[in-house]
Amino acid sequence: MALTLSVTPADALIDVPRCIRVEQARPGQTVEITVLTRRNGVLWQSRAAFVADADGVVDLTRQAPASGDYAGTAPMGLIWSQSPVDSPSREQFNHPVTEALVTDVVARADGAQAQASFTQRLAAEGVTRHEVREEGLVGTLYLPPGCAPGTHPAVMILNGSGGGINEPRAALYASRGYAAFALAYFKAPGLSDYISNTPLEYFQTGLRWLRKKVQPKHDFVALSGQSRGGELVLLLGATFPEEVSAVVGYVPGAVVHSGQNACDPKIGREGPTWLLGGKPVPHVWENNRTATWAPFDEGPPPHRHEKAILTALQDPDAVARARIKVENIQGPVILLSGTDDGSWPSSLYSKMVRDKLAEVKHPYPVQWLDYENGGHSILFPYVPTTQHVYAHPVSGKISTSGGTPRDNARADQESWEGVLKFLDAAVRARAA
C-alpha cells in the first residue's frame, strides 16, 4: 500500500501546532520525513527518521525520531530544527507579514514517497494593516477583524537594538484580539540609524496617539518590548506610569544601558541611549569603576556581549544610579528570560525586577517565566531556533544570542502562551 502523509491543520496562524502523521507504512519500517520552507529567498530544511509503530503509523505528536535534526518527542521539532541550506544566512525569523509561510513535507520509506504541505500565517483573516506617519511617529498599526473604537484593548510593540518595526509580532497580537501598534524609534524611514539620544517623550506621544486612534477597550494600553525594547518598556512604565496599563518585558534589562552595539559611532557605545526632558537618562556604563568591553571584544567570534555587561554590574553604585525604578509602574508586569542569554543576563535582570517589586509589595500581578538553557531570542512559536550566531544589524559584530534549539523552541512556545494569558487577565482586571 502507498504511504499517506497528512498535516493538520493545513492552514492556520503560525502559533497553532500541527500534527504531522504518516500512515500505511509497514510496522517497524523506517520512514524519513523532510521539511522545506523558503523564507526571504533562503531555503530552510530539516529531516528526521522514524520507526513506524505496530499499525504502520508515524505520528510526531507522540513519537520521537530514531535519528535526525532533533531528538525527543516534539510535534513541531521538524520546524524549529530547520537550518538554511547552502546559505551563509544568519537571519533569525524575519518574514513579511503579508506573505504566508508554506512548508513542504516529504515522507520516504523504501522507495515509496508521500507529500503534503502546510501554511503558517502571521495575520488572521480580516486583520488590517495601517502605516503610521503622523505626529512624528513611524510605525505600523494592525487592527483585529471588525475593530471599531472602544472594542479591543491595545498594545504598543517596541523592537530591540536591531531597530525597525516589529510587524510580525504586531500582526500576531492583532490576530489574538489586540489593536497592535509596532512603533519604530530608529533604523526606519525618517528616523536616525542609531539608538543614541532617543527621547522618551517620543514614546509618550506614541501611547497618546494610540489611545486617541483606537480608543482602547477599558482604556487598556500595554507595552511589549524585546531586549533593548524590554529595557525600554520597563523604563516607560516607570516614567509614564499613568499611561501604561501593563508591561511585557521580553529578555529585559533592569538597568538603563548605554548605546552599546546600536550606538551612533560619533557618540560611542558608552554614550547615552535615552533622553528625558532633553537630558541623558543615567546609564550603567557611566562613571562605572568595573566595566570593561574586553570580555566581549577579545577572543574569537562568536562573542558573548553578556560577559561585558556582567563586568558593569560589579559596581553597585553604578547599578544603583542606573536601576530602572520599576516600583513606579502602575500595572501588572510579566518578564521572560533565558538562563543562557548571550546578549545580556536577562535572567539576572528579571530577578532584580521581580525582587524589587516583591520588596515594595507591588499591588499588581508580577510573573517571571525563566527558561533553562534558553537564549536571548525569545520570539513566538514554531519558527526555526537554530540560528544563534548572528551579525549585529548595526555594529556588524559577530555574536551569539545563546541557548539551544530545543530550549529556545520551548521558550518561544511557552512565552507566547504565557503572555496571552497574562494580558487576558490584565484586561479583565482592568475591566473590573
Backbone hydrogen bonds, N-H to C=O, Kabsch-Sander energy under -0.5 kcal/mol:
donor,donor_aa,acceptor,acceptor_aa,energy
4,T,23,E,-2.2
6,S,21,R,-2.4
8,T,19,C,-1.8
12,A,119,T,-1.9
14,I,121,R,-2.8
16,V,13,L,-1.7
19,C,8,T,-3.2
20,I,18,R,-0.6
21,R,6,S,-2.5
21,R,19,C,-0.6
22,V,58,V,-3.0
23,E,4,T,-2.4
25,A,56,G,-2.4
28,G,52,A,-2.0
29,Q,26,R,-2.5
31,V,50,F,-3.2
32,E,108,R,-2.8
33,I,31,V,-0.5
33,I,48,A,-3.0
34,T,106,V,-2.7
35,V,46,S,-2.5
36,L,104,D,-2.3
37,T,44,W,-2.3
38,R,102,V,-0.7
39,R,37,T,-0.6
39,R,42,V,-2.9
42,V,39,R,-2.3
44,W,37,T,-3.3
45,Q,83,S,-2.6
46,S,35,V,-1.7
48,A,33,I,-2.0
49,A,67,S,-2.6
50,F,31,V,-2.8
52,A,29,Q,-2.9
52,A,50,F,-0.6
53,D,57,V,-2.5
56,G,53,D,-2.3
58,V,22,V,-2.5
60,L,20,I,-2.3
62,R,59,D,-1.8
63,Q,59,D,-1.4
66,A,49,A,-2.8
67,S,49,A,-1.3
69,D,47,R,-2.3
77,G,74,A,-2.5
79,I,76,M,-1.6
80,W,76,M,-2.0
81,S,77,G,-1.6
82,Q,79,I,-1.5
83,S,45,Q,-2.0
85,V,43,L,-3.2
86,D,84,P,-0.5
99,E,96,P,-1.3
100,A,98,T,-0.5
101,L,120,Q,-2.8
102,V,100,A,-0.6
103,T,101,L,-0.5
103,T,118,F,-2.7
104,D,36,L,-2.7
105,V,116,A,-3.1
106,V,34,T,-2.6
107,A,114,A,-2.9
108,R,32,E,-2.6
109,A,112,A,-2.3
112,A,109,A,-2.1
114,A,107,A,-2.3
116,A,105,V,-2.2
118,F,103,T,-2.0
119,T,10,A,-3.1
120,Q,101,L,-3.0
121,R,12,A,-1.8
127,V,124,A,-2.1
128,T,143,L,-2.1
130,H,141,L,-2.2
132,V,139,G,-2.8
133,R,131,E,-0.5
137,L,134,E,-2.3
138,V,184,A,-0.5
139,G,132,V,-2.0
140,T,182,A,-2.2
141,L,130,H,-3.2
142,Y,140,T,-0.5
142,Y,180,A,-3.2
143,L,128,T,-2.3
147,C,144,P,-1.8
150,G,214,V,-1.8
150,G,215,Q,-0.9
151,T,148,A,-2.2
154,A,220,F,-2.6
155,V,179,A,-2.4
156,M,222,A,-2.7
157,I,181,F,-2.8
158,L,224,S,-2.6
159,N,183,L,-0.5
163,G,160,G,-2.0
164,G,186,F,-2.8
167,E,165,I,-2.0
170,A,166,N,-1.5
171,A,167,E,-2.9
172,L,168,P,-1.9
173,Y,169,R,-2.6
174,A,170,A,-2.5
175,S,171,A,-1.9
176,R,172,L,-1.0
176,R,173,Y,-0.9
177,G,174,A,-1.6
178,Y,173,Y,-1.8
179,A,153,P,-2.7
180,A,142,Y,-2.6
180,A,178,Y,-0.8
181,F,155,V,-2.6
181,F,179,A,-0.6
182,A,140,T,-2.8
182,A,180,A,-0.7
183,L,157,I,-2.1
183,L,181,F,-0.8
184,A,138,V,-2.8
184,A,182,A,-0.5
185,Y,186,F,-0.5
187,K,192,S,-3.4
191,L,188,A,-2.5
195,I,262,A,-2.4
197,N,272,P,-1.2
198,T,195,I,-0.7
198,T,273,T,-3.6
200,L,275,L,-3.1
202,Y,199,P,-1.2
203,F,200,L,-0.9
204,Q,200,L,-1.4
205,T,201,E,-2.3
206,G,202,Y,-1.6
207,L,203,F,-2.6
208,R,204,Q,-2.3
209,W,205,T,-2.7
210,L,206,G,-2.4
211,R,207,L,-2.1
212,K,208,R,-2.3
213,K,209,W,-2.7
214,V,210,L,-2.5
215,Q,211,R,-1.8
217,K,152,H,-1.8
219,D,216,P,-2.4
220,F,217,K,-1.9
221,V,219,D,-0.6
222,A,154,A,-2.5
223,L,246,A,-2.3
224,S,156,M,-2.8
225,G,248,V,-2.4
226,Q,158,L,-1.6
227,S,250,Y,-2.0
229,G,226,Q,-2.7
230,G,227,S,-0.6
231,E,227,S,-2.2
232,L,228,R,-2.4
233,V,229,G,-2.4
234,L,230,G,-1.3
235,L,231,E,-2.1
236,L,232,L,-3.0
237,G,233,V,-2.3
238,A,234,L,-1.8
239,T,235,L,-1.8
240,F,236,L,-3.2
243,E,240,F,-1.9
244,V,241,P,-1.0
245,S,221,V,-3.0
245,S,243,E,-0.5
246,A,221,V,-0.7
247,V,332,P,-2.2
248,V,223,L,-3.0
249,G,247,V,-0.6
249,G,334,I,-2.9
250,Y,225,G,-2.8
250,Y,248,V,-0.7
251,V,249,G,-0.5
251,V,336,L,-3.3
256,V,322,A,-2.3
259,G,271,G,-2.2
260,Q,269,R,-2.2
262,A,259,G,-1.5
263,C,260,Q,-1.6
267,I,264,D,-1.8
268,G,264,D,-2.9
271,G,268,G,-1.8
275,L,198,T,-2.3
276,L,279,K,-2.8
279,K,276,L,-1.5
281,V,274,W,-2.8
284,V,256,V,-2.6
286,E,283,H,-1.4
288,N,285,W,-1.2
296,F,293,W,-1.7
297,D,293,W,-2.7
298,E,294,A,-2.7
303,H,398,I,-2.1
305,H,303,H,-0.7
305,H,342,G,-0.5
306,E,342,G,-2.4
307,K,304,R,-1.3
308,A,304,R,-0.6
308,A,305,H,-0.9
309,I,305,H,-1.7
310,L,306,E,-2.3
311,T,307,K,-0.8
311,T,308,A,-0.6
312,A,308,A,-1.3
313,L,309,I,-1.5
314,Q,311,T,-1.1
315,D,312,A,-1.3
319,V,315,D,-2.2
320,A,316,P,-2.3
321,R,317,D,-2.2
322,A,318,A,-1.8
323,R,319,V,-1.4
324,I,254,A,-2.6
326,V,324,I,-2.6
328,N,325,K,-2.2
329,I,326,V,-1.7
333,V,365,P,-2.1
334,I,247,V,-2.4
335,L,367,Q,-2.2
336,L,249,G,-2.4
337,S,369,L,-2.3
339,T,371,Y,-2.3
340,D,374,G,-2.5
341,D,338,G,-1.2
342,G,401,S,-2.3
343,S,401,S,-0.5
346,S,344,W,-2.3
347,S,338,G,-0.7
349,Y,345,P,-2.7
350,S,346,S,-2.6
351,K,347,S,-2.3
352,M,348,L,-2.3
353,V,349,Y,-2.2
354,R,350,S,-3.0
355,D,351,K,-3.1
356,K,352,M,-2.0
357,L,353,V,-2.4
358,A,354,R,-2.1
359,E,355,D,-2.5
360,V,356,K,-1.9
361,K,358,A,-1.1
362,H,357,L,-2.9
367,Q,333,V,-2.6
369,L,335,L,-3.0
370,D,368,W,-0.7
371,Y,337,S,-2.7
371,Y,369,L,-0.5
372,E,370,D,-0.7
374,G,371,Y,-2.2
376,H,401,S,-2.2
378,I,376,H,-1.5
379,L,377,S,-0.8
385,T,80,W,-2.7
386,T,82,Q,-0.5
388,H,386,T,-1.2
390,Y,399,S,-2.4
392,H,390,Y,-0.6
392,H,397,K,-2.4
396,G,392,H,-1.7
399,S,390,Y,-2.7
399,S,397,K,-0.7
400,T,303,H,-2.3
401,S,388,H,-2.6
404,T,373,N,-1.3
408,N,404,T,-2.9
409,A,405,P,-2.2
410,R,406,R,-2.1
411,A,407,D,-2.2
412,D,408,N,-2.6
413,Q,409,A,-2.2
414,E,410,R,-2.9
415,S,411,A,-2.2
416,W,412,D,-1.3
417,E,413,Q,-2.0
418,G,414,E,-2.5
419,V,415,S,-2.9
420,L,416,W,-2.3
421,K,417,E,-1.9
422,F,418,G,-2.5
423,L,419,V,-2.9
424,D,420,L,-2.2
425,A,421,K,-2.3
426,A,422,F,-2.4
427,V,423,L,-2.8
428,R,424,D,-2.2
429,A,425,A,-2.4
430,R,426,A,-2.2
431,A,427,V,-2.3
432,A,428,R,-1.8
